Each structure stands twice: as C-alpha cells, then as structure tokens.
Amino acid sequence: MTDAISNTSAHFEGNGVVSFSTETLRAIRPGHVRIRVDVCALCGSDKRLLASGAAVVPGHEVVGTIVESAPDAPSEGTRVVVYIPVSCGECKACLEQQNNRCYNLEGLMGWQFDGGFAEYMDVPVRCVIPVPDDIPSDVAVLALDTFGTAAHALRLGERTQPGGIQNLLVIGCGPLGLGVVAVALAMGIPTVHAWDPNEARLGLAEKLGATRATDLETVNQYQVIAEASGADPARAAAQNVVEPGGAILALGESNEPYLMPATPRWRRTDCFTVRSFYFPKTEVADNWGLLRSHGATLRDTIMTPTRLEDLEETFTKFLDGDFVKPYITHEEN
C-alpha cells in the first residue's frame, strides 16, 4: 500500500472514558503486516483496561484483511485472525508451535502492543492466522478467546481423565463460559451442565444445549468443572462438587488471588487443578472444525454488532449486562 491513509483509533483514558484520534499511518515496520480491522470483539478482560487506562490501543479479539503484506506472510486480501501472544519464535515451546507457552513472551496484542479498536492495525507476521473462506468474520472471531481458549482448556482437562470427559459442569455463563458450553457440545461431551446466578445468562446456556445445574452443595457430583467466572464463591463451589480424581479447569480471571483454603474438603480431595492460557497453533485446524459445527449458533445467541464510534456506550451496555458479547464492525449493515 503506497498511498497515505488515515487511521482512527480508540484510547482508554481510565475511569470508563474512551477518546479517539485520527492519524496518518506511518510506514509499516519490518516483520509486520497491516490489516484493515473487520471485526474486533469486546472481552471481559478489557474492562480492566477501561478502568485503569491503557498505554496502547486496546482490543485483542480481531479479524481483519491484509492490506499490506510482508515476506513469509499471507498475501494482500487474505482474511486473518490475530493470535495475541507475541512470542519469540525461537524457544523450545515456539519451535513446537506451542506459542502460548513461549518462554520469552514479549507481550500481548491489545495489551502491550496496539490492538484492534481501530480502523487499521499492524501485526507481527507470526501473529496472523488465515481464516478459511467458508467461515464468516463474525464467527471467525470466536476462534480466539471464546472457542480457542475453551477448547484448549477442555483438551487439557481430557488429559487428566483416562476415559475422556463424560460429565462437565460450567460455572459462570459469561462469554467464556458459554464458549465452553458450545465447545463441549461440539466435542461430543455427553453431559454438560451449567450454572450462573444470572437467570438470563443461565437461559443462554440452556439455549445452547446445556442442562441447568440445580445443586452446588452436594459433594462429588462432577468429573470436570470449568470455573469461568473468577468469583470466589464459584471457585469454592467447584472445589466442593468435583469428584475424587476429577479436574477443575481454572479459567475465570479476576483481580482477586486464586486461593485454595485448607479446609477438610480440600485436604481430603484427590483431584487436578488445571490452569490454561490461550491455545497453541497446533490446535487451530481442529478449532475451525468446532466453529463450523457450533460457531454460528453461538454467534446468534450471544453477539451484538456495534460501531467503533459507539465504543464507550457499548462498554457501558457490556458492563451493565445488556450485551453479552458485543463486537465492533466496520462493515456496512
């Protein structure tokens, strides 16, 4: 791309304030591609940056189209998702395509490097993954945090269970929890239960095909629990209902420490606690398959399109629970 183009981007000033700036794009850096942002979804973790302020342009769930390519990168016109860990590409994990486990992680797109709440975005070549032609952009974006993170966690959980996961409870039916429900059903897990104190969110899990959990008090009920809220009561409930030999997938994030109180129940329960981060590139092909079967249903259940210029209002509705999974789109409706 030789012609100068302008780029409008959003900035988090702190305390929920969003500002915008428009600047002429500079020459692209070596080792990067430039993409036109087609979709950028809001994530619960963005709320922390909205409150504290951000030094870079936020937004890390991004689908875009390459407008200026680079050596060893997909060609111009290719739709891509942005793989957010900016890994070194040289350590043992990266050489095995386990870039989410990079020993020398440089940072994350949208956190330490400019992200997708903008019209254009420059991305390291190693952080772009082509999108199959048959998957729409508003479904492809789910391949990242919502499906990708959920699928990786369930695969790690499967490793702890010699006979596979037969019985799953999802606690917390926000976007990630609902993603776990959708992925679990796509993976063929026979029994998927869900629980959330918010009746509307629980209803969405049921709409996706989960069964409502009614008892979080009786011990030894569930083989695997995906705790997707990060709330202390949810973490305690997971510890209570897990079967001996089962696994707790610690997915929910909050600013509170993850505690394992040394209660008699905790001391006397033999189980796995699994923490996962994002997903490795080796799982991408399988994740596209999962999206093909259940991605459109999840999109239609939880996602709402909005515009970049409405980002502050969109976050207000996101925080209030009016939106489950909003996303910015630059395409005409």
BELBEL-V458073 format. One record per residue. N is the residue number from 1. RES is the residue in one letter. SS is DSSP state (A for helix, B for strand, O for the rest). PHI is phi in degrees with one decimal (NA if undefined). D_CENTER is the distance of its C-alpha to the mean C-alpha in Angstrom with 2 decimals. Layout:
n = [N,N]
res = [RES,RES]
ss = [SS,SS]
phi = [PHI,PHI]
d_center = [D_CENTER,D_CENTER]
//
This chain:
n = [1,2,3,4,5,6,7,8,9,10,11,12,13,14,15,16,17,18,19,20,21,22,23,24,25,26,27,28,29,30,31,32,33,34,35,36,37,38,39,40,41,42,43,44,45,46,47,48,49,50,51,52,53,54,55,56,57,58,59,60,61,62,63,64,65,66,67,68,69,70,71,72,73,74,75,76,77,78,79,80,81,82,83,84,85,86,87,88,89,90,91,92,93,94,95,96,97,98,99,100,101,102,103,104,105,106,107,108,109,110,111,112,113,114,115,116,117,118,119,120,121,122,123,124,125,126,127,128,129,130,131,132,133,134,135,136,137,138,139,140,141,142,143,144,145,146,147,148,149,150,151,152,153,154,155,156,157,158,159,160,161,162,163,164,165,166,167,168,169,170,171,172,173,174,175,176,177,178,179,180,181,182,183,184,185,186,187,188,189,190,191,192,193,194,195,196,197,198,199,200,201,202,203,204,205,206,207,208,209,210,211,212,213,214,215,216,217,218,219,220,221,222,223,224,225,226,227,228,229,230,231,232,233,234,235,236,237,238,239,240,241,242,243,244,245,246,247,248,249,250,251,252,253,254,255,256,257,258,259,260,261,262,263,264,265,266,267,268,269,270,271,272,273,274,275,276,277,278,279,280,281,282,283,284,285,286,287,288,289,290,291,292,293,294,295,296,297,298,299,300,301,302,303,304,305,306,307,308,309,310,311,312,313,314,315,316,317,318,319,320,321,322,323,324,325,326,327,328,329,330,331,332,333]
res = [M,T,D,A,I,S,N,T,S,A,H,F,E,G,N,G,V,V,S,F,S,T,E,T,L,R,A,I,R,P,G,H,V,R,I,R,V,D,V,C,A,L,C,G,S,D,K,R,L,L,A,S,G,A,A,V,V,P,G,H,E,V,V,G,T,I,V,E,S,A,P,D,A,P,S,E,G,T,R,V,V,V,Y,I,P,V,S,C,G,E,C,K,A,C,L,E,Q,Q,N,N,R,C,Y,N,L,E,G,L,M,G,W,Q,F,D,G,G,F,A,E,Y,M,D,V,P,V,R,C,V,I,P,V,P,D,D,I,P,S,D,V,A,V,L,A,L,D,T,F,G,T,A,A,H,A,L,R,L,G,E,R,T,Q,P,G,G,I,Q,N,L,L,V,I,G,C,G,P,L,G,L,G,V,V,A,V,A,L,A,M,G,I,P,T,V,H,A,W,D,P,N,E,A,R,L,G,L,A,E,K,L,G,A,T,R,A,T,D,L,E,T,V,N,Q,Y,Q,V,I,A,E,A,S,G,A,D,P,A,R,A,A,A,Q,N,V,V,E,P,G,G,A,I,L,A,L,G,E,S,N,E,P,Y,L,M,P,A,T,P,R,W,R,R,T,D,C,F,T,V,R,S,F,Y,F,P,K,T,E,V,A,D,N,W,G,L,L,R,S,H,G,A,T,L,R,D,T,I,M,T,P,T,R,L,E,D,L,E,E,T,F,T,K,F,L,D,G,D,F,V,K,P,Y,I,T,H,E,E,N]
ss = [O,O,O,O,O,B,B,B,B,B,B,B,B,B,O,O,B,B,B,B,B,B,B,B,O,O,O,O,O,O,O,B,B,B,B,B,B,B,B,B,B,O,O,O,O,A,A,A,A,A,A,A,O,O,O,O,O,O,O,O,B,B,B,B,B,B,B,B,O,O,O,O,O,O,O,O,O,O,B,B,B,B,O,O,B,B,O,O,O,O,O,A,A,A,A,O,O,O,A,A,A,O,O,O,O,O,B,B,B,O,O,O,B,O,O,O,O,B,O,B,B,B,B,B,A,A,A,B,B,B,O,O,O,O,O,O,A,A,A,A,A,A,A,O,O,O,O,A,A,A,A,A,A,A,A,A,A,A,A,O,O,O,O,O,O,O,B,B,B,B,B,O,O,O,A,A,A,A,A,A,A,A,A,A,A,A,O,O,O,O,B,B,B,B,B,O,O,O,A,A,A,A,A,A,A,A,A,A,O,O,B,B,O,O,O,O,O,O,O,O,O,B,B,B,B,B,B,O,O,O,O,A,A,A,A,A,A,A,A,A,A,B,B,B,B,B,B,B,B,B,O,O,O,O,O,O,O,O,O,O,O,O,O,A,A,A,A,O,O,O,O,B,B,B,O,O,O,O,O,O,A,A,A,A,A,A,A,A,A,A,A,A,A,A,A,A,A,A,A,A,A,A,B,B,B,B,O,A,A,A,A,A,A,A,A,A,A,A,A,A,O,O,O,O,B,B,B,B,B,O,O,O,O]
phi = [NA,-101.7,-74.2,-67.8,-129.3,-96.2,-134.6,-93.6,-134.7,-98.1,-134.2,-93.7,-87.5,103.1,56.8,81.7,-92.3,-116.6,-118.4,-132.4,-138.4,-126.7,-136.3,-76.4,-67.2,-82.7,-59.8,-71.1,-76.4,-58.7,80.9,-125.0,-117.0,-108.8,-119.0,-85.5,-72.4,-95.8,-143.2,-138.8,-86.0,-81.4,-123.8,-56.6,-67.2,-62.3,-61.0,-66.4,-67.8,-60.8,-77.3,-91.8,93.2,-135.3,-81.9,-125.1,-69.8,-77.0,104.6,-127.3,-111.5,-126.4,-120.7,-149.3,-117.5,-67.0,-110.1,-146.5,-95.4,-153.5,-56.1,66.3,-117.8,-58.4,-76.8,-59.1,93.5,-80.2,-77.9,-140.4,-100.2,-98.5,-81.8,-75.9,-69.0,-91.4,-90.6,-76.9,77.6,-126.1,-76.3,-56.3,-65.7,-63.4,-65.4,-97.4,61.8,-99.9,-64.8,-68.9,-110.2,-50.1,-72.8,-126.7,-55.0,-80.0,151.8,-127.5,-63.3,85.7,-121.3,-107.4,-129.0,-53.2,-110.3,-100.7,-81.3,-163.9,-83.7,-133.5,-153.1,-96.6,-131.9,-56.7,-53.3,-71.7,-108.0,-112.8,-127.0,-60.6,-98.1,-57.8,-60.7,-86.5,-110.8,-62.8,-61.5,-76.7,-97.9,-58.3,-62.3,-70.3,-65.4,-88.5,-62.6,-77.3,-89.4,-62.3,-64.4,-63.9,-64.8,-63.5,-62.8,-65.7,-65.7,-64.2,-61.1,-60.6,-64.7,-84.9,-120.4,-54.8,-96.5,81.6,-88.7,-106.5,-145.9,-123.9,-117.2,-106.6,-105.9,101.4,-110.3,-78.7,-55.4,-68.1,-61.3,-67.4,-63.4,-61.9,-58.3,-62.6,-66.5,-59.2,-68.1,-65.0,-81.4,83.4,-66.5,-63.3,-121.6,-125.9,-106.7,-142.4,-148.2,-157.2,-68.3,-87.0,-61.2,-66.0,-65.7,-62.9,-62.5,-66.5,-61.7,-65.9,-62.0,-74.5,124.1,-79.6,-100.8,-65.9,-81.9,-117.1,-137.8,-112.4,-107.9,-72.6,-76.6,62.6,-102.4,-123.0,-66.0,-135.4,-121.5,-98.2,-92.0,-113.5,-104.3,80.9,-83.8,-57.5,-61.9,-68.7,-64.6,-66.6,-64.2,-60.7,-63.9,-75.6,-96.0,-69.3,-73.4,-58.0,87.0,-82.9,-143.7,-109.6,-93.7,-86.8,-102.9,-65.8,-116.0,-153.7,-84.4,-88.0,-61.6,-84.8,-109.0,-119.7,-60.6,-79.5,-77.7,-54.8,-60.1,-64.6,-64.7,-103.7,-110.7,-90.5,-156.6,-99.6,-117.2,-118.0,-111.5,-124.7,-128.3,54.2,-149.9,-81.0,-65.6,-64.5,-97.5,-59.8,-59.7,-65.8,-67.1,-60.3,-62.5,-62.9,-63.7,-61.0,-88.1,-131.6,-66.2,-64.6,-63.8,-65.3,-55.0,-68.5,-86.9,-123.7,-100.7,-133.5,-77.8,-140.3,-113.2,-57.5,-66.7,-100.3,-60.5,-64.2,-64.0,-62.0,-65.2,-59.9,-68.3,-65.2,-65.4,-79.0,86.7,-71.3,-112.1,-88.9,-143.1,-76.0,-143.7,-83.2,-131.1,-101.9,-80.9,-71.6,-73.7]
d_center = [30.93,34.13,34.40,33.13,30.32,29.01,25.45,24.42,21.55,20.32,20.86,19.98,23.38,22.52,23.43,21.40,23.38,22.03,24.52,24.78,26.73,28.01,29.16,30.50,28.25,29.78,30.32,27.30,27.13,27.98,25.21,22.93,22.40,22.26,20.07,20.61,17.39,17.24,13.96,11.64,9.31,9.48,7.03,8.94,9.21,11.02,13.65,14.94,15.71,17.22,19.51,20.45,20.57,19.15,21.27,19.24,17.78,14.28,11.38,8.75,7.09,10.54,12.96,16.51,19.99,21.90,25.02,26.33,25.85,27.01,28.62,26.58,23.92,23.46,26.08,26.09,24.92,22.15,18.82,15.93,12.21,11.64,10.64,9.97,12.18,15.71,17.55,21.34,21.85,24.91,24.29,24.60,20.89,20.36,23.50,22.12,18.91,16.97,15.74,12.95,16.14,18.15,21.15,21.51,18.08,19.04,16.02,12.73,12.70,12.65,13.75,16.85,17.19,17.41,14.37,14.15,15.77,18.90,20.93,20.82,18.90,20.23,18.08,19.39,20.51,18.67,15.27,15.85,15.40,17.60,16.54,19.06,21.53,21.17,17.53,17.37,15.15,13.74,12.77,11.80,8.96,7.28,7.87,5.08,1.36,3.96,6.83,6.71,5.61,7.76,10.38,10.88,11.48,13.83,15.56,16.25,17.53,19.74,21.39,22.74,24.30,27.11,27.32,23.64,21.73,24.05,23.11,19.67,19.05,15.77,16.38,14.46,13.59,11.15,8.18,6.54,10.23,11.11,8.63,10.48,13.64,13.30,12.53,15.30,17.65,17.00,17.78,20.90,20.64,23.83,23.24,20.07,20.72,18.68,19.64,18.88,21.62,20.69,22.67,20.93,17.45,19.28,21.00,17.85,17.09,20.72,20.53,17.93,20.43,19.91,23.03,23.39,24.03,27.22,28.05,26.10,29.40,30.95,30.17,29.35,27.67,24.42,23.92,20.19,18.23,14.45,14.49,11.36,13.18,14.44,17.82,20.97,22.50,19.55,19.72,23.46,23.32,21.22,23.88,26.56,25.70,24.64,27.38,29.26,27.79,24.42,21.03,18.65,14.99,14.16,10.45,11.15,11.67,14.66,17.51,19.76,20.75,19.76,23.27,25.04,28.29,31.21,32.31,34.54,31.75,29.42,32.33,33.43,30.21,29.53,25.82,22.79,20.09,17.09,14.46,11.83,9.79,7.34,9.62,13.07,14.49,16.88,14.47,13.65,16.76,16.18,12.70,14.57,17.04,14.80,13.59,17.28,18.26,15.78,13.45,16.13,16.83,13.38,13.50,17.00,16.27,13.61,13.37,15.99,17.06,18.49,20.17,19.70,22.96,21.86,18.83,20.58,21.60,18.19,16.79,19.85,19.18,15.53,17.02,19.81,17.74,19.29,16.03,13.16,10.70,12.89,12.66,15.29,17.43,20.58,22.05,25.01,24.67]
//
